[in-house]
Amino acid sequence: MHSHRRRNRIRRSAPALLSAAALITGGVAVATQTSAFATTPAASHAATTSAAASVHTHRLCSQPSKPGYMACQSVERTDIAQHKSLGRNDTPQGFGPSDLAAAYNLPKDGGKGQTVAIVDANDDPNAEKDLAAYRSQYSLPECSTGNGCFKKIDQDGGTNYPTPDAGWAGEISLDVDMVSAACPQCNILLVEAKSASMDDLGAAVNQAVKQGAKFVSNSYGGSEGSDDTTADDQYFKHPGVAITVSSGDSGYGVEYPAASQYVTAVGGTSLKKDSSTRGYSETVWGTSAGGDGAGSGCSQYDAKPSWQKDTDCAKRAVADVASVADPATGLAVYDTYQASGWNVYGGTSAAAPFIAGVYALAGAPGSGDTPASYPYSHPDQLNDVTSGSNGSCDVAYLCQAGKGYDGPTGLGTPNGTGAFTK
């Protein structure tokens, strides 16, 4: 059954820094905006909307209906018009590849020959052609089946693709676009699980590694359970492979598989341009920032990896690193499966594939390494995020940003690739 993600739009409001006027459309109040998302030639294509701006969002995937099932971690802006095509002088709303490369000090070249795998549930029939549209818009190198850059398989390694789903198709579009933005020279392997169960998604992770991918992105999560440590060993214990997982979009609280001791748990920020030397600044993607906020906290079940040194989690702490995830400062994405083209998406689903691409830029991990440990050896090569929160908690650093490690953003966001190598 298809996910009808254009219905039942959710309104999430924060203190308005934009126009206070509202338009009433179909009984739903929509805040009018004078933001950088406006599609006019004079408007910046960068997503410079304040993190405190009032936005309307919608989760692409419904929440899991039973234990052992996962939801994608993508959030769609519904207060911005979609566009199948753009005028000659127009650019998509939301951050594009050049914005992200500048914000995170990423090299223009790198990653050639590396393969980043994307693991998602269900099929996106338009994945390759939508990826082509995104890359063409931003003058990125062609990435197609024809030139060997793009490959789509099912969880068994074949082409018996699962049932299409609109929500997961949006997730897939976001994922492949974010890998493209981080690492334009990388190959992309899309592995589609036949359902959103952890067993099927885990089988897809194993298939990605079997196919030779050294970088595997997972933009989904669900409730923790006592059998998570078994799933760790079955699906995520792959020495020499960098596995990234989104930390969640529901604010303070821990989800699996971000809690796995073998993965890099990726939190989220609000990103905006400013007049600093860096040219950008970041705060925690929190509950007042146009969505629910990045996940964080202490796992109930997963052991603490040896490289984590925070003081108040006896078990694994989430997250490790972060990048932009707030839909109010979201990403330009091209998606046409039961969608209408250019969208602005956010969620920690954007951060996980982006960080996987950064790992790929840094080069293949050591054969016996758990690459989640790498940032802990190079915290000085990350942008430390020191303000914002994703909710309330008993131990401040687990939900509030501060100097050094904190739950919502981990050790920080990329400042080049140095933190993502041994």
PLY file of the C-alpha trace (Angstrom):
ply
format ascii 1.0
element vertex 422
property float x
property float y
property float z
element edge 421
property int vertex1
property int vertex2
end_header
0.00 0.00 0.00
1.35 3.40 -0.94
2.02 6.03 1.68
-0.09 9.11 1.02
2.31 11.64 2.37
0.57 14.67 0.89
-2.42 14.24 3.21
-2.87 15.18 6.86
-0.18 17.79 6.86
1.20 18.56 10.26
1.67 22.08 11.46
4.63 22.72 13.78
5.05 26.28 14.95
7.80 28.15 16.77
8.23 31.81 17.69
7.79 33.57 14.38
10.66 35.62 13.05
8.90 35.89 9.72
5.67 37.62 8.84
3.01 37.18 11.48
0.32 37.18 8.86
-1.34 33.85 8.11
-3.33 32.59 5.20
-6.18 30.23 5.85
-6.13 27.47 3.25
-8.49 24.56 3.61
-8.82 25.25 7.31
-5.06 25.07 7.91
-3.18 28.17 8.97
-0.10 28.69 6.82
2.42 31.31 7.92
3.47 33.62 5.12
7.22 33.92 4.72
9.79 36.31 3.31
12.58 33.78 3.52
15.51 32.72 1.38
13.33 29.90 0.05
11.49 32.30 -2.24
11.93 31.24 -5.86
12.90 34.56 -7.36
16.15 35.36 -9.18
17.15 37.78 -6.46
16.58 35.30 -3.67
19.50 33.32 -2.34
19.11 29.61 -3.03
20.68 28.87 0.35
18.37 27.97 3.19
19.05 30.88 5.46
15.70 30.86 7.23
16.12 31.25 10.98
15.94 28.01 12.92
13.23 29.63 15.01
11.05 30.36 11.98
7.52 29.05 11.78
7.34 26.22 9.27
4.90 23.50 8.36
6.23 19.98 8.05
5.11 16.45 7.37
6.89 13.19 8.11
7.33 11.13 4.98
6.91 7.78 6.73
4.28 6.72 9.22
5.42 5.51 12.59
5.98 1.74 12.98
2.83 -0.19 13.85
4.59 -3.04 15.65
7.92 -3.87 17.30
10.81 -4.66 15.02
9.70 -2.26 12.29
11.32 1.02 11.35
10.25 4.42 10.04
12.30 6.64 7.77
13.58 9.82 9.37
12.64 12.37 6.69
10.64 15.54 7.19
9.09 17.46 4.32
8.38 21.18 4.22
4.73 21.60 3.26
4.65 25.40 3.38
6.80 25.63 0.25
5.46 25.04 -3.23
6.91 22.14 -5.19
8.19 22.73 -8.70
8.59 20.08 -11.38
10.88 22.41 -13.29
12.47 25.79 -12.70
12.83 28.95 -14.73
16.12 29.78 -16.41
17.20 32.12 -13.62
15.70 30.19 -10.73
17.44 27.78 -8.38
15.85 25.24 -6.04
14.89 26.32 -2.57
16.99 24.82 0.19
20.69 24.14 0.55
22.44 22.66 -2.46
25.84 20.94 -2.87
27.96 24.09 -3.07
26.35 25.44 0.12
27.08 22.23 2.01
30.63 21.97 0.68
31.29 25.51 1.89
29.58 25.04 5.24
31.52 21.85 6.00
34.83 22.68 4.29
34.65 19.70 1.96
37.09 19.16 -0.93
35.87 19.69 -4.48
37.40 16.38 -5.53
37.73 13.12 -3.69
35.94 9.84 -3.21
36.49 8.67 -6.77
36.07 4.92 -6.92
34.42 4.70 -3.50
30.90 3.28 -3.23
28.36 4.62 -0.75
25.44 2.27 -0.18
21.96 3.54 0.71
19.70 1.11 2.58
15.98 1.83 2.55
12.69 -0.08 2.51
10.38 -0.44 -0.50
11.02 0.71 -4.04
11.47 4.11 -5.63
10.73 3.50 -9.32
12.00 7.00 -10.19
15.23 6.88 -8.19
17.67 6.98 -11.09
15.90 9.60 -13.18
15.30 11.83 -10.15
18.97 11.54 -9.20
19.88 12.57 -12.76
17.70 15.69 -12.46
19.31 16.67 -9.15
22.83 16.20 -10.43
22.12 18.00 -13.70
20.69 20.99 -11.83
23.88 21.37 -9.83
26.32 20.43 -12.62
27.50 17.32 -10.80
29.04 14.43 -12.78
26.61 11.97 -14.34
25.75 9.04 -12.05
23.77 6.41 -13.93
23.47 2.70 -14.49
24.93 3.28 -17.93
28.24 4.67 -16.71
28.48 2.31 -13.74
28.10 5.02 -11.08
24.57 4.07 -9.95
23.23 0.62 -9.16
19.89 -0.45 -7.65
19.34 -3.93 -6.21
16.96 -5.71 -3.88
18.05 -7.08 -0.52
19.03 -10.38 -2.15
21.29 -8.67 -4.68
18.91 -9.00 -7.63
16.33 -6.84 -9.40
13.12 -8.21 -7.90
12.32 -4.82 -6.42
9.83 -4.49 -3.56
6.50 -2.67 -3.65
6.84 1.08 -4.29
6.00 3.44 -1.45
5.72 7.20 -1.71
7.16 7.95 1.73
10.19 5.72 1.35
10.66 6.99 -2.22
11.03 10.49 -0.80
13.54 9.10 1.67
15.49 7.45 -1.14
15.57 10.70 -3.12
16.87 12.55 -0.08
19.53 9.91 0.56
20.97 9.71 -2.93
20.94 13.50 -3.27
22.80 13.97 0.01
25.49 11.44 -0.96
25.79 13.34 -4.25
26.15 16.64 -2.42
28.85 15.36 -0.08
30.80 13.21 -2.56
29.99 13.96 -6.21
32.66 11.51 -7.41
31.34 8.57 -5.37
29.42 5.65 -6.79
25.97 5.04 -5.29
24.52 1.62 -4.50
20.82 1.63 -3.57
19.72 -1.51 -1.72
15.95 -1.79 -1.29
14.61 -3.98 1.51
11.30 -5.72 0.89
9.80 -4.31 4.09
10.61 -1.91 6.88
11.31 -4.72 9.35
14.71 -4.66 11.00
15.35 -8.14 9.64
14.80 -7.07 6.03
16.65 -3.79 6.43
19.45 -5.65 8.18
19.62 -8.15 5.32
19.97 -5.17 2.98
22.87 -3.84 5.07
24.59 -7.21 4.81
23.96 -7.23 1.07
25.50 -3.76 0.71
28.65 -4.96 2.43
28.65 -8.15 0.34
28.57 -5.94 -2.75
31.77 -4.27 -1.58
30.49 -0.98 -0.18
32.77 0.47 2.51
30.21 3.11 3.47
26.58 2.26 4.29
23.91 4.82 5.20
20.74 3.99 7.15
18.09 6.70 7.50
15.55 4.92 9.67
14.87 3.99 13.28
12.47 2.48 15.75
12.12 1.73 19.43
14.94 0.05 21.28
14.42 -3.57 22.35
16.15 -6.27 24.34
17.09 -8.11 21.14
19.03 -5.16 19.70
22.39 -6.62 20.68
21.56 -9.70 18.63
20.73 -7.48 15.65
24.05 -5.69 16.22
26.00 -8.86 15.59
23.77 -10.00 12.72
23.62 -6.78 10.73
25.99 -4.04 11.91
29.22 -5.69 13.01
31.23 -5.11 9.85
34.86 -4.16 10.60
36.32 -1.93 7.94
32.93 -0.50 6.94
31.64 2.93 7.98
27.95 2.51 8.81
25.98 5.68 9.54
22.52 5.82 11.13
20.21 8.77 11.70
19.63 9.48 15.40
15.88 10.16 15.10
13.51 13.07 14.56
11.50 13.01 17.78
13.76 15.05 20.02
15.35 13.71 23.17
15.25 9.92 23.28
17.15 7.00 21.76
16.24 4.86 18.78
17.71 1.72 17.24
19.86 1.13 15.16
21.45 4.49 16.04
22.12 2.91 19.45
24.23 0.13 17.93
27.79 0.21 19.25
29.07 -0.52 15.74
27.60 2.46 13.88
28.16 6.19 13.67
24.99 7.75 15.11
24.32 11.03 13.30
22.44 13.85 14.98
21.14 17.07 13.47
21.63 20.81 13.43
20.03 24.00 12.18
22.43 25.62 9.70
22.41 29.20 8.51
24.68 31.60 6.71
26.24 34.39 8.71
29.13 36.88 8.65
31.58 34.72 10.61
34.91 33.56 9.24
33.35 30.19 8.51
30.40 31.87 6.84
27.90 29.61 8.60
26.73 28.83 12.11
24.91 25.90 13.66
22.71 25.15 16.63
21.00 21.96 17.73
17.97 21.01 15.66
15.53 21.27 18.52
11.86 21.25 19.30
11.46 24.98 18.64
13.08 24.77 15.24
10.46 23.64 12.77
10.18 19.98 13.66
10.66 17.60 16.53
14.42 17.69 16.77
17.38 15.33 16.61
17.41 12.24 18.82
19.88 11.72 21.66
20.36 10.04 25.02
21.57 6.81 26.64
20.82 3.40 25.19
19.01 0.95 27.44
20.67 -2.12 25.97
23.75 -1.47 23.84
27.17 -1.56 25.45
29.27 1.57 25.53
32.05 1.44 22.95
35.54 1.95 24.36
36.06 5.27 22.57
33.10 6.99 24.20
34.20 8.80 27.36
31.12 10.77 28.43
30.40 10.42 32.12
26.67 9.83 32.58
25.76 7.05 30.14
26.71 3.63 31.45
25.79 2.27 28.03
26.08 3.67 24.52
25.46 7.43 24.15
23.77 8.91 21.06
24.89 10.75 18.90
28.50 10.76 17.64
28.55 13.56 15.03
25.96 15.65 13.21
25.13 17.79 10.18
22.20 19.90 9.00
18.80 18.28 9.57
16.35 21.05 10.50
13.69 21.35 7.77
13.52 25.10 8.49
17.08 25.26 7.12
16.55 22.27 4.89
17.91 20.65 1.77
16.88 20.88 -1.87
15.75 17.43 -3.04
14.26 16.22 -6.33
11.48 13.63 -5.94
8.75 12.77 -8.43
7.27 9.48 -7.19
3.83 10.66 -6.01
5.51 14.02 -5.50
5.95 17.04 -7.73
9.67 17.61 -8.15
11.77 20.07 -6.18
11.11 19.90 -2.44
12.79 21.02 0.77
13.43 18.10 3.10
15.07 17.74 6.48
15.36 15.22 9.29
18.35 13.26 10.51
17.73 11.18 7.38
19.53 13.98 5.58
22.47 13.87 7.97
23.20 10.11 7.85
23.84 9.86 4.08
25.70 13.16 4.08
28.09 11.91 6.76
28.48 8.62 4.87
29.61 10.70 1.91
32.09 12.58 4.10
33.53 9.27 5.29
33.94 8.29 1.63
35.79 11.53 0.90
38.19 10.64 3.72
39.04 7.27 2.15
38.47 3.61 2.87
38.57 2.66 6.57
41.18 0.31 8.00
40.19 -3.30 7.41
39.76 -4.17 11.08
38.47 -0.79 12.27
35.12 0.38 13.54
35.05 3.80 11.84
32.60 5.17 14.42
35.70 5.59 16.61
37.49 7.93 14.19
35.87 11.24 15.18
36.75 10.58 18.83
40.43 10.66 17.87
40.07 13.98 16.01
37.50 16.15 17.80
39.55 19.25 16.97
38.75 18.69 13.28
35.00 19.14 13.82
32.85 22.23 14.26
31.80 22.15 17.90
28.09 23.02 18.23
27.59 24.77 21.56
24.01 26.08 21.63
20.48 24.72 21.43
18.64 21.73 22.85
16.31 18.96 21.70
14.16 18.74 24.83
14.56 18.34 28.57
16.56 15.71 30.42
18.12 15.04 33.81
21.71 15.25 32.55
22.14 18.50 30.65
24.72 17.45 28.06
22.49 14.65 26.80
19.90 17.11 25.45
21.68 20.49 25.44
24.64 21.53 23.33
27.78 22.70 25.03
31.52 22.76 24.65
32.81 19.33 23.66
30.58 16.28 23.49
26.80 16.56 23.71
23.98 14.21 22.83
22.16 16.03 20.01
25.28 16.83 17.94
27.89 14.45 19.36
31.39 15.82 18.91
30.25 18.27 16.22
29.89 18.64 12.46
32.43 18.14 9.67
35.19 20.71 9.18
36.85 18.95 6.30
37.41 15.20 6.32
40.12 14.87 8.97
37.79 13.58 11.68
36.59 10.73 9.50
39.83 8.87 8.99
42.04 6.88 11.33
0 1
1 2
2 3
3 4
4 5
5 6
6 7
7 8
8 9
9 10
10 11
11 12
12 13
13 14
14 15
15 16
16 17
17 18
18 19
19 20
20 21
21 22
22 23
23 24
24 25
25 26
26 27
27 28
28 29
29 30
30 31
31 32
32 33
33 34
34 35
35 36
36 37
37 38
38 39
39 40
40 41
41 42
42 43
43 44
44 45
45 46
46 47
47 48
48 49
49 50
50 51
51 52
52 53
53 54
54 55
55 56
56 57
57 58
58 59
59 60
60 61
61 62
62 63
63 64
64 65
65 66
66 67
67 68
68 69
69 70
70 71
71 72
72 73
73 74
74 75
75 76
76 77
77 78
78 79
79 80
80 81
81 82
82 83
83 84
84 85
85 86
86 87
87 88
88 89
89 90
90 91
91 92
92 93
93 94
94 95
95 96
96 97
97 98
98 99
99 100
100 101
101 102
102 103
103 104
104 105
105 106
106 107
107 108
108 109
109 110
110 111
111 112
112 113
113 114
114 115
115 116
116 117
117 118
118 119
119 120
120 121
121 122
122 123
123 124
124 125
125 126
126 127
127 128
128 129
129 130
130 131
131 132
132 133
133 134
134 135
135 136
136 137
137 138
138 139
139 140
140 141
141 142
142 143
143 144
144 145
145 146
146 147
147 148
148 149
149 150
150 151
151 152
152 153
153 154
154 155
155 156
156 157
157 158
158 159
159 160
160 161
161 162
162 163
163 164
164 165
165 166
166 167
167 168
168 169
169 170
170 171
171 172
172 173
173 174
174 175
175 176
176 177
177 178
178 179
179 180
180 181
181 182
182 183
183 184
184 185
185 186
186 187
187 188
188 189
189 190
190 191
191 192
192 193
193 194
194 195
195 196
196 197
197 198
198 199
199 200
200 201
201 202
202 203
203 204
204 205
205 206
206 207
207 208
208 209
209 210
210 211
211 212
212 213
213 214
214 215
215 216
216 217
217 218
218 219
219 220
220 221
221 222
222 223
223 224
224 225
225 226
226 227
227 228
228 229
229 230
230 231
231 232
232 233
233 234
234 235
235 236
236 237
237 238
238 239
239 240
240 241
241 242
242 243
243 244
244 245
245 246
246 247
247 248
248 249
249 250
250 251
251 252
252 253
253 254
254 255
255 256
256 257
257 258
258 259
259 260
260 261
261 262
262 263
263 264
264 265
265 266
266 267
267 268
268 269
269 270
270 271
271 272
272 273
273 274
274 275
275 276
276 277
277 278
278 279
279 280
280 281
281 282
282 283
283 284
284 285
285 286
286 287
287 288
288 289
289 290
290 291
291 292
292 293
293 294
294 295
295 296
296 297
297 298
298 299
299 300
300 301
301 302
302 303
303 304
304 305
305 306
306 307
307 308
308 309
309 310
310 311
311 312
312 313
313 314
314 315
315 316
316 317
317 318
318 319
319 320
320 321
321 322
322 323
323 324
324 325
325 326
326 327
327 328
328 329
329 330
330 331
331 332
332 333
333 334
334 335
335 336
336 337
337 338
338 339
339 340
340 341
341 342
342 343
343 344
344 345
345 346
346 347
347 348
348 349
349 350
350 351
351 352
352 353
353 354
354 355
355 356
356 357
357 358
358 359
359 360
360 361
361 362
362 363
363 364
364 365
365 366
366 367
367 368
368 369
369 370
370 371
371 372
372 373
373 374
374 375
375 376
376 377
377 378
378 379
379 380
380 381
381 382
382 383
383 384
384 385
385 386
386 387
387 388
388 389
389 390
390 391
391 392
392 393
393 394
394 395
395 396
396 397
397 398
398 399
399 400
400 401
401 402
402 403
403 404
404 405
405 406
406 407
407 408
408 409
409 410
410 411
411 412
412 413
413 414
414 415
415 416
416 417
417 418
418 419
419 420
420 421
